[in-house]
Each structure stands twice: as C-alpha cells, then as structure tokens.
Amino acid sequence: MADLKIRNLQKGFDGTAIIKGVDLDIRDREFVVFVGPSGCGKSTLLRLIAGLEEVSSGHIELDGQDITDMAPARRDLAMVFQTYALYPHMTVRKNLSFALDLAHVGKQEIEAKVANAARILQLDALLERKPKQLSGGQRQRVAIGRAIVRNPKIFLFDEPLSNLDAALRVQTRLELARLHKDLQATMIYVTHDQVEAMTLADKVVVLNGGRVEQVGSPLELYHHPANLFVAGFLGTPKMGFLRGTLNRVEADSCDVQLECGTRLTLPLSAAGLSVGSSVTLGVRPEHLNVVSAGSGRMQVTADVSERLGSDTFCHVSCASGEMLTVRVRGDFAPRYGDTLTLDFDTAHCHLFDADGQAVAKPLQQAA
C-alpha cells in the first residue's frame, strides 16, 4: 500500500509563503499530476513530500505513519529529477545498481533487480554503455530505472521530460504511462505541460500561487472547471472568454447579454446570481462552429489561422475586441480579415461569476 495524506501543509522562504495550506489525499496506485504555471509551488510541494525541503507547518502521512520530519532516505520514496544526474564514469548497469550497492544489498538480488528494470525499460542492450553514449531519452530511462530498482512506495517525478525534444517527449510520455500500468505503482508527477497532465494522470491537482485550485480526473477538470483559472489553464488551445451581464435568471436556465452584442440562453442554473450581475462566458474552440451568414449568433473577424493538418485553429476577433479560437476541419482556413459567422454549442458553454467561480449546471447535466 502507498496512501499519502497531506494536511494543512505550509512552506515559506524568508517570510514569503510558497505553499499555503495544502490538503490532499493520494491513493495507492494512482498516477497524480501536479500542474500549474511557473512559480505556483508544484515542485516545492513535491520536494516537501520527498523530504528535500523542511515543512513550515502541517503534516504528511504515508500509510498512516507521520513522515513530516523523517529523513528522506527513510521515507521509501524514489525521485526522478528534471536533469538525469547520472554518474558519467559508470556504465548503465552500475548506475542502476549504485544505490543498492551502497545499501549492501546482496549481489544476486541486485542482479535480479537490475535485470528486471532493464527489461521493463528496454535497456538490456545498453547495460555496458556509459551515459555519453546514450540519447536523451535513453538517459532518462536509466534515471527512471534507478528509481525502479529501489521498489519504492511512491515514485516522484519532477518535470522529467522537459529536457527532451518534442517527438521524444511524446514517446517517453507513452512509456511512462505503460510503466505505471506495468508496475501498478503510486506515482506523483510534476509538470507545467497541461498535455502531460491530461494524458498521464488519473488525478490532476491544479496549483496556483501555492494553493490547490481544483482536484479531479483530467476530463472532470476539462469539462467542469471550478473557476476561471482552471478553465483557462487546461486545454490546448485555451478556453475563450467573453464578458457579459445576466438578463434573465431561472432555476435551470439563464440569459446572458455579451458585451460583443450577442444574447445567449444557457442551460445553466444561475439561481445564486441576480439580473444585472457581471459574468464571464467560457467556450472551448471545439464548441464553436463556423456557419453560413444569417444562420449564426455572432459575426467575428478572422485573425491568423494555425493549420495543423487534421485541424485548423482560427483565431477571431469579436466586436468587443475580445479574442476567441475556433477549431475547424484541417482544410478550412479563412483569409486574414474575413468576416465569419459563429454559432455556440450552448450545452457546453461555461459561465463564471464576478469572482471567477463557476456557475453550476443543472443536476441532470452536471454528471
């Protein structure tokens, strides 16, 4: 078992609060990803779990045991850093076995563990090479292998793919996903890359300014963001936002008058708000459609388009000056300055109040 509980965890440096009261439960065999912008505290939180930083206040428990003040070597955790940190004068085999050698593990057990890690990570043919003879992806696999041989309760990954090129990053990401399935291990992974968070995680923890904004499955956070920050952070391209005012409020629907001139009826419960309240409409690129003139809800002006082959992302400007992104088929790309007509998939629109908190959907749609 490897259940981790974090309660009211706080960390400050020189009087500046970095981690501000984090509460979090991580269950056995979960793949949990900490994601957020630079400086949000995600790496600091990982280092607090590992014991590499001293906790200012709060508690960390592993399988019911308080490890808050326990030395890192006694926590039974293994960390993989952004830099490979391999010993350049040692072979891959020796890099994999080094920690076990220091722990005076028996020779046969070391050989078995190294062989198992090499098999899992497809390093069998590289065991007698030195790091300088390996590619970046191979070096990162060796770094992961050093963690595997220790058979820790939890694997900790601190942005392990950020030094790899784009193609290798995708390949290694898939290898990590397979590794999690093969090992049935608990893994905590830090990244600023939301694609890694969406594709790897069982549970995503979105951090901002040292606080947890939302915790949930990738699709839960994508389809039901708790606030404007989460809505704008998760998704590539990001969700578009339009300012507006509530014109009508019912138990299961509301009317929004947007600053750009469009009026929409949304299947959202805004019962906690009053007519005239300032709101923000959120809509993802795939929930906007380019339609023929006269049949849509809003006219926009085409800005630049990004043609990716399978899809085209059209960036458009509204009458209010606000920008939206529309996802269309790959062979469609309007000319700069063209007038386009858009329609909204209102069932998938989001609404946020003046404080940036999400307005609830009706119960039958909230699942």
KEFIDO-402291 format. One record per residue (C-alpha): residue in three letters; x, y, z; residue number from 0; chain. Coordinates in steps of 0.5 Angstrom, whole numbers, plus 500, padded with zeros to 3 digits. Example, Ala and Ser with C-alpha at 12.3 -4.5 7.8 and 13.67 -1.06 7.14 Angstrom:
residues 2
<r res="ALA" east="525" north="491" up="516" n="0" chain="A"/>
<r res="SER" east="527" north="498" up="514" n="1" chain="A"/>
end
This chain:
residues 367
<r res="MET" east="500" north="500" up="500" n="0" chain="A"/>
<r res="ALA" east="502" north="507" up="499" n="1" chain="A"/>
<r res="ASP" east="497" north="512" up="501" n="2" chain="A"/>
<r res="LEU" east="499" north="519" up="502" n="3" chain="A"/>
<r res="LYS" east="496" north="524" up="506" n="4" chain="A"/>
<r res="ILE" east="498" north="532" up="507" n="5" chain="A"/>
<r res="ARG" east="494" north="536" up="512" n="6" chain="A"/>
<r res="ASN" east="495" north="544" up="512" n="7" chain="A"/>
<r res="LEU" east="502" north="544" up="509" n="8" chain="A"/>
<r res="GLN" east="505" north="550" up="509" n="9" chain="A"/>
<r res="LYS" east="512" north="553" up="507" n="10" chain="A"/>
<r res="GLY" east="515" north="559" up="507" n="11" chain="A"/>
<r res="PHE" east="522" north="562" up="505" n="12" chain="A"/>
<r res="ASP" east="525" north="568" up="508" n="13" chain="A"/>
<r res="GLY" east="518" north="570" up="511" n="14" chain="A"/>
<r res="THR" east="515" north="569" up="504" n="15" chain="A"/>
<r res="ALA" east="509" north="564" up="504" n="16" chain="A"/>
<r res="ILE" east="510" north="559" up="498" n="17" chain="A"/>
<r res="ILE" east="506" north="553" up="500" n="18" chain="A"/>
<r res="LYS" east="499" north="556" up="503" n="19" chain="A"/>
<r res="GLY" east="495" north="550" up="507" n="20" chain="A"/>
<r res="VAL" east="495" north="545" up="502" n="21" chain="A"/>
<r res="ASP" east="490" north="539" up="504" n="22" chain="A"/>
<r res="LEU" east="491" north="533" up="499" n="23" chain="A"/>
<r res="ASP" east="490" north="525" up="499" n="24" chain="A"/>
<r res="ILE" east="494" north="521" up="494" n="25" chain="A"/>
<r res="ARG" east="491" north="514" up="494" n="26" chain="A"/>
<r res="ASP" east="495" north="507" up="493" n="27" chain="A"/>
<r res="ARG" east="497" north="506" up="485" n="28" chain="A"/>
<r res="GLU" east="494" north="513" up="483" n="29" chain="A"/>
<r res="PHE" east="498" north="517" up="478" n="30" chain="A"/>
<r res="VAL" east="497" north="524" up="481" n="31" chain="A"/>
<r res="VAL" east="500" north="530" up="477" n="32" chain="A"/>
<r res="PHE" east="501" north="537" up="480" n="33" chain="A"/>
<r res="VAL" east="500" north="542" up="474" n="34" chain="A"/>
<r res="GLY" east="501" north="550" up="474" n="35" chain="A"/>
<r res="PRO" east="505" north="556" up="472" n="36" chain="A"/>
<r res="SER" east="512" north="557" up="474" n="37" chain="A"/>
<r res="GLY" east="512" north="559" up="481" n="38" chain="A"/>
<r res="CYS" east="506" north="556" up="483" n="39" chain="A"/>
<r res="GLY" east="509" north="552" up="488" n="40" chain="A"/>
<r res="LYS" east="509" north="545" up="485" n="41" chain="A"/>
<r res="SER" east="516" north="543" up="485" n="42" chain="A"/>
<r res="THR" east="516" north="545" up="492" n="43" chain="A"/>
<r res="LEU" east="511" north="541" up="494" n="44" chain="A"/>
<r res="LEU" east="514" north="535" up="491" n="45" chain="A"/>
<r res="ARG" east="520" north="537" up="495" n="46" chain="A"/>
<r res="LEU" east="517" north="537" up="502" n="47" chain="A"/>
<r res="ILE" east="514" north="530" up="500" n="48" chain="A"/>
<r res="ALA" east="521" north="528" up="499" n="49" chain="A"/>
<r res="GLY" east="524" north="531" up="505" n="50" chain="A"/>
<r res="LEU" east="528" north="535" up="501" n="51" chain="A"/>
<r res="GLU" east="525" north="542" up="504" n="52" chain="A"/>
<r res="GLU" east="523" north="543" up="511" n="53" chain="A"/>
<r res="VAL" east="516" north="543" up="513" n="54" chain="A"/>
<r res="SER" east="514" north="550" up="516" n="55" chain="A"/>
<r res="SER" east="507" north="547" up="519" n="56" chain="A"/>
<r res="GLY" east="503" north="542" up="517" n="57" chain="A"/>
<r res="HIS" east="503" north="534" up="517" n="58" chain="A"/>
<r res="ILE" east="505" north="529" up="511" n="59" chain="A"/>
<r res="GLU" east="503" north="522" up="513" n="60" chain="A"/>
<r res="LEU" east="505" north="515" up="509" n="61" chain="A"/>
<r res="ASP" east="501" north="509" up="510" n="62" chain="A"/>
<r res="GLY" east="499" north="512" up="517" n="63" chain="A"/>
<r res="GLN" east="506" north="514" up="519" n="64" chain="A"/>
<r res="ASP" east="508" north="521" up="520" n="65" chain="A"/>
<r res="ILE" east="514" north="523" up="516" n="66" chain="A"/>
<r res="THR" east="514" north="530" up="516" n="67" chain="A"/>
<r res="ASP" east="520" north="530" up="520" n="68" chain="A"/>
<r res="MET" east="523" north="524" up="517" n="69" chain="A"/>
<r res="ALA" east="530" north="524" up="514" n="70" chain="A"/>
<r res="PRO" east="529" north="523" up="506" n="71" chain="A"/>
<r res="ALA" east="533" north="516" up="506" n="72" chain="A"/>
<r res="ARG" east="528" north="513" up="511" n="73" chain="A"/>
<r res="ARG" east="521" north="515" up="507" n="74" chain="A"/>
<r res="ASP" east="522" north="510" up="502" n="75" chain="A"/>
<r res="LEU" east="521" north="514" up="496" n="76" chain="A"/>
<r res="ALA" east="525" north="515" up="490" n="77" chain="A"/>
<r res="MET" east="525" north="521" up="486" n="78" chain="A"/>
<r res="VAL" east="527" north="523" up="479" n="79" chain="A"/>
<r res="PHE" east="529" north="530" up="477" n="80" chain="A"/>
<r res="GLN" east="529" north="534" up="471" n="81" chain="A"/>
<r res="THR" east="536" north="533" up="470" n="82" chain="A"/>
<r res="TYR" east="539" north="526" up="469" n="83" chain="A"/>
<r res="ALA" east="544" north="526" up="474" n="84" chain="A"/>
<r res="LEU" east="548" north="520" up="472" n="85" chain="A"/>
<r res="TYR" east="555" north="518" up="474" n="86" chain="A"/>
<r res="PRO" east="559" north="520" up="468" n="87" chain="A"/>
<r res="HIS" east="564" north="515" up="469" n="88" chain="A"/>
<r res="MET" east="560" north="509" up="471" n="89" chain="A"/>
<r res="THR" east="556" north="504" up="466" n="90" chain="A"/>
<r res="VAL" east="549" north="504" up="466" n="91" chain="A"/>
<r res="ARG" east="549" north="497" up="470" n="92" chain="A"/>
<r res="LYS" east="553" north="501" up="475" n="93" chain="A"/>
<r res="ASN" east="548" north="507" up="475" n="94" chain="A"/>
<r res="LEU" east="542" north="502" up="476" n="95" chain="A"/>
<r res="SER" east="546" north="498" up="482" n="96" chain="A"/>
<r res="PHE" east="549" north="504" up="485" n="97" chain="A"/>
<r res="ALA" east="544" north="506" up="491" n="98" chain="A"/>
<r res="LEU" east="543" north="498" up="492" n="99" chain="A"/>
<r res="ASP" east="551" north="497" up="493" n="100" chain="A"/>
<r res="LEU" east="551" north="503" up="498" n="101" chain="A"/>
<r res="ALA" east="545" north="499" up="502" n="102" chain="A"/>
<r res="HIS" east="549" north="493" up="502" n="103" chain="A"/>
<r res="VAL" east="544" north="489" up="498" n="104" chain="A"/>
<r res="GLY" east="546" north="482" up="496" n="105" chain="A"/>
<r res="LYS" east="549" north="481" up="490" n="106" chain="A"/>
<r res="GLN" east="544" north="476" up="487" n="107" chain="A"/>
<r res="GLU" east="539" north="481" up="489" n="108" chain="A"/>
<r res="ILE" east="542" north="487" up="486" n="109" chain="A"/>
<r res="GLU" east="543" north="483" up="479" n="110" chain="A"/>
<r res="ALA" east="536" north="481" up="479" n="111" chain="A"/>
<r res="LYS" east="533" north="488" up="480" n="112" chain="A"/>
<r res="VAL" east="538" north="491" up="475" n="113" chain="A"/>
<r res="ALA" east="536" north="486" up="470" n="114" chain="A"/>
<r res="ASN" east="528" north="487" up="472" n="115" chain="A"/>
<r res="ALA" east="529" north="495" up="471" n="116" chain="A"/>
<r res="ALA" east="533" north="494" up="464" n="117" chain="A"/>
<r res="ARG" east="527" north="489" up="462" n="118" chain="A"/>
<r res="ILE" east="522" north="494" up="463" n="119" chain="A"/>
<r res="LEU" east="525" north="500" up="461" n="120" chain="A"/>
<r res="GLN" east="528" north="496" up="455" n="121" chain="A"/>
<r res="LEU" east="535" north="498" up="457" n="122" chain="A"/>
<r res="ASP" east="538" north="491" up="456" n="123" chain="A"/>
<r res="ALA" east="543" north="492" up="450" n="124" chain="A"/>
<r res="LEU" east="545" north="499" up="454" n="125" chain="A"/>
<r res="LEU" east="548" north="496" up="460" n="126" chain="A"/>
<r res="GLU" east="555" north="496" up="459" n="127" chain="A"/>
<r res="ARG" east="555" north="503" up="456" n="128" chain="A"/>
<r res="LYS" east="556" north="510" up="459" n="129" chain="A"/>
<r res="PRO" east="552" north="516" up="459" n="130" chain="A"/>
<r res="LYS" east="555" north="520" up="454" n="131" chain="A"/>
<r res="GLN" east="554" north="514" up="449" n="132" chain="A"/>
<r res="LEU" east="546" north="515" up="450" n="133" chain="A"/>
<r res="SER" east="541" north="519" up="447" n="134" chain="A"/>
<r res="GLY" east="537" north="524" up="452" n="135" chain="A"/>
<r res="GLY" east="531" north="519" up="452" n="136" chain="A"/>
<r res="GLN" east="536" north="513" up="454" n="137" chain="A"/>
<r res="ARG" east="539" north="517" up="460" n="138" chain="A"/>
<r res="GLN" east="532" north="519" up="462" n="139" chain="A"/>
<r res="ARG" east="530" north="512" up="462" n="140" chain="A"/>
<r res="VAL" east="536" north="510" up="466" n="141" chain="A"/>
<r res="ALA" east="534" north="515" up="471" n="142" chain="A"/>
<r res="ILE" east="528" north="512" up="472" n="143" chain="A"/>
<r res="GLY" east="531" north="505" up="472" n="144" chain="A"/>
<r res="ARG" east="535" north="508" up="478" n="145" chain="A"/>
<r res="ALA" east="528" north="509" up="482" n="146" chain="A"/>
<r res="ILE" east="525" north="502" up="480" n="147" chain="A"/>
<r res="VAL" east="531" north="498" up="483" n="148" chain="A"/>
<r res="ARG" east="529" north="501" up="490" n="149" chain="A"/>
<r res="ASN" east="522" north="499" up="489" n="150" chain="A"/>
<r res="PRO" east="520" north="505" up="493" n="151" chain="A"/>
<r res="LYS" east="513" north="506" up="496" n="152" chain="A"/>
<r res="ILE" east="512" north="512" up="491" n="153" chain="A"/>
<r res="PHE" east="515" north="515" up="485" n="154" chain="A"/>
<r res="LEU" east="516" north="522" up="485" n="155" chain="A"/>
<r res="PHE" east="518" north="526" up="478" n="156" chain="A"/>
<r res="ASP" east="520" north="533" up="478" n="157" chain="A"/>
<r res="GLU" east="519" north="535" up="470" n="158" chain="A"/>
<r res="PRO" east="523" north="529" up="468" n="159" chain="A"/>
<r res="LEU" east="521" north="530" up="460" n="160" chain="A"/>
<r res="SER" east="523" north="538" up="460" n="161" chain="A"/>
<r res="ASN" east="530" north="537" up="457" n="162" chain="A"/>
<r res="LEU" east="527" north="532" up="451" n="163" chain="A"/>
<r res="ASP" east="525" north="535" up="444" n="164" chain="A"/>
<r res="ALA" east="518" north="535" up="442" n="165" chain="A"/>
<r res="ALA" east="518" north="528" up="439" n="166" chain="A"/>
<r res="LEU" east="522" north="524" up="444" n="167" chain="A"/>
<r res="ARG" east="518" north="528" up="450" n="168" chain="A"/>
<r res="VAL" east="511" north="524" up="447" n="169" chain="A"/>
<r res="GLN" east="515" north="518" up="446" n="170" chain="A"/>
<r res="THR" east="517" north="518" up="453" n="171" chain="A"/>
<r res="ARG" east="511" north="520" up="456" n="172" chain="A"/>
<r res="LEU" east="508" north="514" up="453" n="173" chain="A"/>
<r res="GLU" east="513" north="510" up="456" n="174" chain="A"/>
<r res="LEU" east="511" north="513" up="463" n="175" chain="A"/>
<r res="ALA" east="504" north="511" up="462" n="176" chain="A"/>
<r res="ARG" east="506" north="504" up="460" n="177" chain="A"/>
<r res="LEU" east="511" north="504" up="466" n="178" chain="A"/>
<r res="HIS" east="505" north="506" up="471" n="179" chain="A"/>
<r res="LYS" east="501" north="500" up="469" n="180" chain="A"/>
<r res="ASP" east="506" north="495" up="469" n="181" chain="A"/>
<r res="LEU" east="509" north="497" up="476" n="182" chain="A"/>
<r res="GLN" east="502" north="498" up="479" n="183" chain="A"/>
<r res="ALA" east="506" north="504" up="483" n="184" chain="A"/>
<r res="THR" east="504" north="510" up="486" n="185" chain="A"/>
<r res="MET" east="507" north="516" up="482" n="186" chain="A"/>
<r res="ILE" east="507" north="523" up="483" n="187" chain="A"/>
<r res="TYR" east="509" north="528" up="477" n="188" chain="A"/>
<r res="VAL" east="510" north="535" up="477" n="189" chain="A"/>
<r res="THR" east="510" north="539" up="470" n="190" chain="A"/>
<r res="HIS" east="508" north="546" up="467" n="191" chain="A"/>
<r res="ASP" east="505" north="542" up="461" n="192" chain="A"/>
<r res="GLN" east="498" north="541" up="461" n="193" chain="A"/>
<r res="VAL" east="498" north="536" up="456" n="194" chain="A"/>
<r res="GLU" east="502" north="531" up="460" n="195" chain="A"/>
<r res="ALA" east="497" north="533" up="466" n="196" chain="A"/>
<r res="MET" east="491" north="531" up="461" n="197" chain="A"/>
<r res="THR" east="495" north="525" up="458" n="198" chain="A"/>
<r res="LEU" east="498" north="521" up="464" n="199" chain="A"/>
<r res="ALA" east="494" north="523" up="470" n="200" chain="A"/>
<r res="ASP" east="489" north="519" up="474" n="201" chain="A"/>
<r res="LYS" east="488" north="525" up="478" n="202" chain="A"/>
<r res="VAL" east="490" north="532" up="477" n="203" chain="A"/>
<r res="VAL" east="492" north="537" up="482" n="204" chain="A"/>
<r res="VAL" east="492" north="545" up="479" n="205" chain="A"/>
<r res="LEU" east="496" north="549" up="483" n="206" chain="A"/>
<r res="ASN" east="496" north="557" up="483" n="207" chain="A"/>
<r res="GLY" east="500" north="561" up="488" n="208" chain="A"/>
<r res="GLY" east="501" north="556" up="493" n="209" chain="A"/>
<r res="ARG" east="494" north="554" up="493" n="210" chain="A"/>
<r res="VAL" east="490" north="548" up="490" n="211" chain="A"/>
<r res="GLU" east="485" north="551" up="486" n="212" chain="A"/>
<r res="GLN" east="482" north="544" up="484" n="213" chain="A"/>
<r res="VAL" east="483" north="537" up="484" n="214" chain="A"/>
<r res="GLY" east="480" north="531" up="480" n="215" chain="A"/>
<r res="SER" east="480" north="527" up="474" n="216" chain="A"/>
<r res="PRO" east="483" north="530" up="467" n="217" chain="A"/>
<r res="LEU" east="476" north="530" up="464" n="218" chain="A"/>
<r res="GLU" east="473" north="533" up="470" n="219" chain="A"/>
<r res="LEU" east="477" north="539" up="470" n="220" chain="A"/>
<r res="TYR" east="477" north="540" up="463" n="221" chain="A"/>
<r res="HIS" east="469" north="539" up="463" n="222" chain="A"/>
<r res="HIS" east="467" north="542" up="470" n="223" chain="A"/>
<r res="PRO" east="473" north="547" up="472" n="224" chain="A"/>
<r res="ALA" east="471" north="550" up="478" n="225" chain="A"/>
<r res="ASN" east="474" north="557" up="477" n="226" chain="A"/>
<r res="LEU" east="477" north="562" up="471" n="227" chain="A"/>
<r res="PHE" east="484" north="560" up="473" n="228" chain="A"/>
<r res="VAL" east="483" north="552" up="472" n="229" chain="A"/>
<r res="ALA" east="478" north="554" up="466" n="230" chain="A"/>
<r res="GLY" east="484" north="558" up="462" n="231" chain="A"/>
<r res="PHE" east="490" north="554" up="464" n="232" chain="A"/>
<r res="LEU" east="487" north="547" up="462" n="233" chain="A"/>
<r res="GLY" east="486" north="546" up="455" n="234" chain="A"/>
<r res="THR" east="490" north="547" up="448" n="235" chain="A"/>
<r res="PRO" east="488" north="552" up="445" n="236" chain="A"/>
<r res="LYS" east="486" north="555" up="452" n="237" chain="A"/>
<r res="MET" east="478" north="557" up="453" n="238" chain="A"/>
<r res="GLY" east="476" north="563" up="450" n="239" chain="A"/>
<r res="PHE" east="472" north="568" up="455" n="240" chain="A"/>
<r res="LEU" east="467" north="574" up="454" n="241" chain="A"/>
<r res="ARG" east="465" north="579" up="458" n="242" chain="A"/>
<r res="GLY" east="457" north="580" up="460" n="243" chain="A"/>
<r res="THR" east="451" north="581" up="464" n="244" chain="A"/>
<r res="LEU" east="446" north="577" up="466" n="245" chain="A"/>
<r res="ASN" east="439" north="579" up="463" n="246" chain="A"/>
<r res="ARG" east="435" north="573" up="466" n="247" chain="A"/>
<r res="VAL" east="435" north="568" up="471" n="248" chain="A"/>
<r res="GLU" east="431" north="562" up="472" n="249" chain="A"/>
<r res="ALA" east="432" north="555" up="476" n="250" chain="A"/>
<r res="ASP" east="435" north="551" up="470" n="251" chain="A"/>
<r res="SER" east="437" north="557" up="465" n="252" chain="A"/>
<r res="CYS" east="439" north="564" up="464" n="253" chain="A"/>
<r res="ASP" east="440" north="569" up="459" n="254" chain="A"/>
<r res="VAL" east="447" north="573" up="458" n="255" chain="A"/>
<r res="GLN" east="448" north="579" up="454" n="256" chain="A"/>
<r res="LEU" east="455" north="579" up="452" n="257" chain="A"/>
<r res="GLU" east="459" north="586" up="451" n="258" chain="A"/>
<r res="CYS" east="460" north="584" up="444" n="259" chain="A"/>
<r res="GLY" east="453" north="585" up="442" n="260" chain="A"/>
<r res="THR" east="450" north="577" up="442" n="261" chain="A"/>
<r res="ARG" east="445" north="575" up="447" n="262" chain="A"/>
<r res="LEU" east="445" north="567" up="449" n="263" chain="A"/>
<r res="THR" east="440" north="563" up="453" n="264" chain="A"/>
<r res="LEU" east="444" north="558" up="457" n="265" chain="A"/>
<r res="PRO" east="442" north="551" up="460" n="266" chain="A"/>
<r res="LEU" east="446" north="554" up="467" n="267" chain="A"/>
<r res="SER" east="443" north="555" up="474" n="268" chain="A"/>
<r res="ALA" east="445" north="562" up="476" n="269" chain="A"/>
<r res="ALA" east="440" north="562" up="482" n="270" chain="A"/>
<r res="GLY" east="445" north="565" up="486" n="271" chain="A"/>
<r res="LEU" east="446" north="571" up="482" n="272" chain="A"/>
<r res="SER" east="441" north="577" up="480" n="273" chain="A"/>
<r res="VAL" east="439" north="580" up="474" n="274" chain="A"/>
<r res="GLY" east="445" north="585" up="472" n="275" chain="A"/>
<r res="SER" east="450" north="581" up="475" n="276" chain="A"/>
<r res="SER" east="457" north="581" up="471" n="277" chain="A"/>
<r res="VAL" east="459" north="575" up="469" n="278" chain="A"/>
<r res="THR" east="464" north="571" up="464" n="279" chain="A"/>
<r res="LEU" east="462" north="566" up="459" n="280" chain="A"/>
<r res="GLY" east="467" north="561" up="457" n="281" chain="A"/>
<r res="VAL" east="467" north="557" up="451" n="282" chain="A"/>
<r res="ARG" east="472" north="552" up="448" n="283" chain="A"/>
<r res="PRO" east="475" north="552" up="441" n="284" chain="A"/>
<r res="GLU" east="471" north="545" up="439" n="285" chain="A"/>
<r res="HIS" east="464" north="548" up="442" n="286" chain="A"/>
<r res="LEU" east="464" north="554" up="437" n="287" chain="A"/>
<r res="ASN" east="462" north="553" up="430" n="288" chain="A"/>
<r res="VAL" east="463" north="557" up="423" n="289" chain="A"/>
<r res="VAL" east="456" north="557" up="420" n="290" chain="A"/>
<r res="SER" east="453" north="561" up="414" n="291" chain="A"/>
<r res="ALA" east="452" north="568" up="414" n="292" chain="A"/>
<r res="GLY" east="445" north="570" up="417" n="293" chain="A"/>
<r res="SER" east="444" north="563" up="421" n="294" chain="A"/>
<r res="GLY" east="449" north="564" up="427" n="295" chain="A"/>
<r res="ARG" east="449" north="568" up="433" n="296" chain="A"/>
<r res="MET" east="455" north="573" up="432" n="297" chain="A"/>
<r res="GLN" east="460" north="576" up="427" n="298" chain="A"/>
<r res="VAL" east="467" north="576" up="428" n="299" chain="A"/>
<r res="THR" east="473" north="578" up="424" n="300" chain="A"/>
<r res="ALA" east="479" north="573" up="422" n="301" chain="A"/>
<r res="ASP" east="485" north="574" up="425" n="302" chain="A"/>
<r res="VAL" east="491" north="569" up="424" n="303" chain="A"/>
<r res="SER" east="490" north="561" up="423" n="304" chain="A"/>
<r res="GLU" east="494" north="556" up="425" n="305" chain="A"/>
<r res="ARG" east="494" north="550" up="420" n="306" chain="A"/>
<r res="LEU" east="496" north="543" up="423" n="307" chain="A"/>
<r res="GLY" east="493" north="538" up="418" n="308" chain="A"/>
<r res="SER" east="488" north="535" up="422" n="309" chain="A"/>
<r res="ASP" east="485" north="541" up="425" n="310" chain="A"/>
<r res="THR" east="486" north="549" up="424" n="311" chain="A"/>
<r res="PHE" east="485" north="553" up="429" n="312" chain="A"/>
<r res="CYS" east="482" north="560" up="427" n="313" chain="A"/>
<r res="HIS" east="484" north="566" up="432" n="314" chain="A"/>
<r res="VAL" east="478" north="571" up="431" n="315" chain="A"/>
<r res="SER" east="476" north="578" up="434" n="316" chain="A"/>
<r res="CYS" east="470" north="580" up="437" n="317" chain="A"/>
<r res="ALA" east="466" north="587" up="436" n="318" chain="A"/>
<r res="SER" east="468" north="588" up="443" n="319" chain="A"/>
<r res="GLY" east="476" north="587" up="442" n="320" chain="A"/>
<r res="GLU" east="476" north="580" up="445" n="321" chain="A"/>
<r res="MET" east="479" north="574" up="442" n="322" chain="A"/>
<r res="LEU" east="477" north="567" up="441" n="323" chain="A"/>
<r res="THR" east="479" north="561" up="438" n="324" chain="A"/>
<r res="VAL" east="475" north="556" up="433" n="325" chain="A"/>
<r res="ARG" east="477" north="549" up="432" n="326" chain="A"/>
<r res="VAL" east="475" north="547" up="425" n="327" chain="A"/>
<r res="ARG" east="477" north="542" up="420" n="328" chain="A"/>
<r res="GLY" east="484" north="542" up="417" n="329" chain="A"/>
<r res="ASP" east="483" north="544" up="410" n="330" chain="A"/>
<r res="PHE" east="479" north="550" up="412" n="331" chain="A"/>
<r res="ALA" east="483" north="557" up="413" n="332" chain="A"/>
<r res="PRO" east="480" north="564" up="412" n="333" chain="A"/>
<r res="ARG" east="484" north="570" up="410" n="334" chain="A"/>
<r res="TYR" east="486" north="575" up="415" n="335" chain="A"/>
<r res="GLY" east="481" north="580" up="416" n="336" chain="A"/>
<r res="ASP" east="475" north="576" up="413" n="337" chain="A"/>
<r res="THR" east="468" north="576" up="416" n="338" chain="A"/>
<r res="LEU" east="466" north="570" up="420" n="339" chain="A"/>
<r res="THR" east="459" north="568" up="423" n="340" chain="A"/>
<r res="LEU" east="459" north="563" up="429" n="341" chain="A"/>
<r res="ASP" east="454" north="559" up="433" n="342" chain="A"/>
<r res="PHE" east="455" north="557" up="440" n="343" chain="A"/>
<r res="ASP" east="454" north="550" up="443" n="344" chain="A"/>
<r res="THR" east="451" north="553" up="449" n="345" chain="A"/>
<r res="ALA" east="450" north="546" up="452" n="346" chain="A"/>
<r res="HIS" east="458" north="546" up="453" n="347" chain="A"/>
<r res="CYS" east="459" north="553" up="455" n="348" chain="A"/>
<r res="HIS" east="461" north="555" up="462" n="349" chain="A"/>
<r res="LEU" east="459" north="561" up="466" n="350" chain="A"/>
<r res="PHE" east="463" north="565" up="472" n="351" chain="A"/>
<r res="ASP" east="461" north="570" up="477" n="352" chain="A"/>
<r res="ALA" east="465" north="576" up="478" n="353" chain="A"/>
<r res="ASP" east="469" north="573" up="483" n="354" chain="A"/>
<r res="GLY" east="471" north="568" up="477" n="355" chain="A"/>
<r res="GLN" east="468" north="562" up="481" n="356" chain="A"/>
<r res="ALA" east="464" north="557" up="476" n="357" chain="A"/>
<r res="VAL" east="456" north="558" up="476" n="358" chain="A"/>
<r res="ALA" east="453" north="551" up="477" n="359" chain="A"/>
<r res="LYS" east="450" north="547" up="471" n="360" chain="A"/>
<r res="PRO" east="443" north="544" up="472" n="361" chain="A"/>
<r res="LEU" east="444" north="537" up="476" n="362" chain="A"/>
<r res="GLN" east="442" north="533" up="470" n="363" chain="A"/>
<r res="GLN" east="448" north="536" up="466" n="364" chain="A"/>
<r res="ALA" east="453" north="536" up="472" n="365" chain="A"/>
<r res="ALA" east="455" north="529" up="472" n="366" chain="A"/>
end
